[in-house]
Amino acid sequence: MSDTMQAIVYDDFGGTEQLVLRDVPAPTPGPGEVRIRVLRAGVNPVDWKVLSGGLRGLLTHVTPIVPGWDAAGVVDAVGPDVPEYAVGDEVLSYARKDWVQEGTFAELVTVRAVDVARKPAGLSWDAAGALPLAGLTAERVLDAVEAGSGDTVLVHGASGGVGTLAVQLARLRGARVIATGSPSGHDRLRALGAEPVAYGDGLVDAVRELAPDGVDAVVDLVGGVMEQTLAVLREGGRHASITDHGAGEHGGRWVWVRPDGARLEALAQRVVDEGIDVEIAASFPLSDVAGAFEQSMSGTTRGKIVIHVAD
Ligand SMILES: NC(=O)c1ccc[n+]([C@@H]2O[C@H](COP(=O)([O-])OP(=O)(O)OC[C@H]3O[C@@H](n4cnc5c(N)ncnc54)[C@H](OP(=O)(O)O)[C@@H]3O)[C@@H](O)[C@H]2O)c1
């Protein structure tokens, strides 16, 4: 077996011009780790935020960096003391580590076994690559507002990767969902079970029309919407944000998703069993991660972008 692999790498923070496809040493799985031969790797806005250097205050970075935190593929090597996985197992993972260095936009990636989930047979590779970070985030932010049966939940930013999953998962919890998105995406939000409203100036009035007594919970997936959130929340209502670090100062929660293999495995099974749609907006080859980042940076992606690393 070759001791090198192809990966997208950058040596300095900046824009997509920093991204280079090159040969790098293949990683070796350490104790408690598996190595995954990556077939698909999901793209998340955090990938280009890390590239820009914008997360240097929050995470430790070691260059050169292979970006990417989502992976789906086949276990091709197992480190010491990992009895639960074997070579050939089909898996997916939200593979964020304690520091930023060896990511998933590569032919191979090592991942802690506790962060790995088995891929259900009925889940497509594209969906498996797209689901991890966004799906776990959707679950955690709904947990943070205790979204449940009988609640009316407002989801800011419902059309994106996290939003489309949050809408469906909130509906499956028995909540009524009001969802913000551009009007051109409203039919799609309706099909996911939400009552869509446009974002921007008329947002508060539109939500009040649908929920005159206020909403029970607000989930913010876009940022910059605290004023609208507080204007539509009923007294005693709950709110959480995945983008607004200051949500706690307004009685809400800031959520920063953690890897969780067991929870991801349960979620992947629910996607199959309950027909949750993991919508794929676009697919790019490993050689064009820059193109994928540029699409993600446009802020107009509906669903998820995946990198097709191998068949
Ligand atoms: N804290 C965490 O753990 C965590 C985890 C995941 C993501 N995030 C962050 O959460 C954000 C969303 O992530 P994502 O993966 O869902 O992003 P995404 O897929 O790129 O979201 C794109 C969507 O955002 C919508 N949008 C843009 N501006 C909006 C506004 N003002 N109001 C409502 N919708 C708006 C657009 O909807 P239309 O097409 O309808 O205009 C577009 O479809 C990103 O900033 C990401 O970095 C944080």
The ligand as an SDF file (V2000), in Angstrom:
LIG
                    3D

 48 52  0  0  0  0  0  0  0  0999 V2000
  -22.1500   26.3730   15.6580 N   0  0  0  0  0  0  0  0  0  0  0  0
  -22.1810   25.2600   14.9570 C   0  0  0  0  0  0  0  0  0  0  0  0
  -21.9820   24.1700   15.4960 O   0  0  0  0  0  0  0  0  0  0  0  0
  -22.4840   25.3230   13.4820 C   0  0  0  0  0  0  0  0  0  0  0  0
  -22.7280   24.1290   12.8030 C   0  0  0  0  0  0  0  0  0  0  0  0
  -23.0740   24.1910   11.4530 C   0  0  0  0  0  0  0  0  0  0  0  0
  -23.1410   25.4160   10.8040 C   0  0  0  0  0  0  0  0  0  0  0  0
  -22.8460   26.5460   11.4890 N   0  0  0  0  0  0  0  0  0  0  0  0
  -22.9670   27.8550   10.8240 C   0  0  0  0  0  0  0  0  0  0  0  0
  -24.3470   28.0500   10.5790 O   0  0  0  0  0  0  0  0  0  0  0  0
  -24.5450   28.7320    9.3580 C   0  0  0  0  0  0  0  0  0  0  0  0
  -25.4730   27.9200    8.4760 C   0  0  0  0  0  0  0  0  0  0  0  0
  -24.8280   26.7370    8.0850 O   0  0  0  0  0  0  0  0  0  0  0  0
  -25.3510   25.9160    6.8250 P   0  0  0  0  0  0  0  0  0  0  0  0
  -24.4370   24.7930    6.6040 O   0  0  0  0  0  0  0  0  0  0  0  0
  -26.8090   25.6410    6.9590 O   0  0  0  0  0  0  0  0  0  0  0  0
  -25.1410   27.0290    5.6860 O   0  0  0  0  0  0  0  0  0  0  0  0
  -25.6030   27.0520    4.1780 P   0  0  0  0  0  0  0  0  0  0  0  0
  -26.0770   25.7150    3.7600 O   0  0  0  0  0  0  0  0  0  0  0  0
  -24.5190   27.6640    3.3900 O   0  0  0  0  0  0  0  0  0  0  0  0
  -26.8540   28.0530    4.2100 O   0  0  0  0  0  0  0  0  0  0  0  0
  -27.2290   28.6820    3.0210 C   0  0  0  0  0  0  0  0  0  0  0  0
  -28.6520   29.2200    3.1620 C   0  0  0  0  0  0  0  0  0  0  0  0
  -28.6550   30.3510    4.0030 O   0  0  0  0  0  0  0  0  0  0  0  0
  -29.8670   31.0420    3.7080 C   0  0  0  0  0  0  0  0  0  0  0  0
  -29.7880   32.4400    4.1490 N   0  0  0  0  0  0  0  0  0  0  0  0
  -28.8400   33.3520    3.8550 C   0  0  0  0  0  0  0  0  0  0  0  0
  -29.1300   34.5210    4.4950 N   0  0  0  0  0  0  0  0  0  0  0  0
  -30.2860   34.3320    5.1880 C   0  0  0  0  0  0  0  0  0  0  0  0
  -31.0830   35.1430    6.0430 C   0  0  0  0  0  0  0  0  0  0  0  0
  -30.7440   36.4090    6.3260 N   0  0  0  0  0  0  0  0  0  0  0  0
  -32.1800   34.5930    6.5960 N   0  0  0  0  0  0  0  0  0  0  0  0
  -32.5340   33.3230    6.3280 C   0  0  0  0  0  0  0  0  0  0  0  0
  -31.8240   32.4930    5.5170 N   0  0  0  0  0  0  0  0  0  0  0  0
  -30.6990   33.0040    4.9620 C   0  0  0  0  0  0  0  0  0  0  0  0
  -30.0580   30.9210    2.2120 C   0  0  0  0  0  0  0  0  0  0  0  0
  -31.4410   30.6980    2.0630 O   0  0  0  0  0  0  0  0  0  0  0  0
  -32.3000   31.1980    0.7790 P   0  0  0  0  0  0  0  0  0  0  0  0
  -31.7740   30.3760   -0.3570 O   0  0  0  0  0  0  0  0  0  0  0  0
  -33.7000   30.8330    1.1630 O   0  0  0  0  0  0  0  0  0  0  0  0
  -32.0670   32.6630    0.6420 O   0  0  0  0  0  0  0  0  0  0  0  0
  -29.2350   29.6780    1.8520 C   0  0  0  0  0  0  0  0  0  0  0  0
  -30.0520   28.6430    1.3430 O   0  0  0  0  0  0  0  0  0  0  0  0
  -23.1500   28.9860    8.7920 C   0  0  0  0  0  0  0  0  0  0  0  0
  -22.7330   30.2680    9.1910 O   0  0  0  0  0  0  0  0  0  0  0  0
  -22.2970   27.9310    9.4790 C   0  0  0  0  0  0  0  0  0  0  0  0
  -20.9380   28.2720    9.5720 O   0  0  0  0  0  0  0  0  0  0  0  0
  -22.5420   26.5380   12.8130 C   0  0  0  0  0  0  0  0  0  0  0  0
  1  2  1  0
  2  3  2  0
  2  4  1  0
  4  5  1  0
  4 48  2  0
  5  6  2  0
  6  7  1  0
  7  8  2  0
  8  9  1  0
  8 48  1  0
  9 10  1  0
  9 46  1  0
 10 11  1  0
 11 12  1  0
 11 44  1  0
 12 13  1  0
 13 14  1  0
 14 15  2  0
 14 16  1  0
 14 17  1  0
 17 18  1  0
 18 19  2  0
 18 20  1  0
 18 21  1  0
 21 22  1  0
 22 23  1  0
 23 24  1  0
 23 42  1  0
 24 25  1  0
 25 26  1  0
 25 36  1  0
 26 27  1  0
 26 35  1  0
 27 28  2  0
 28 29  1  0
 29 30  1  0
 29 35  2  0
 30 31  1  0
 30 32  2  0
 32 33  1  0
 33 34  2  0
 34 35  1  0
 36 37  1  0
 36 42  1  0
 37 38  1  0
 38 39  2  0
 38 40  1  0
 38 41  1  0
 42 43  1  0
 44 45  1  0
 44 46  1  0
 46 47  1  0
M  CHG  2   8   1  16  -1
M  END
$$$$
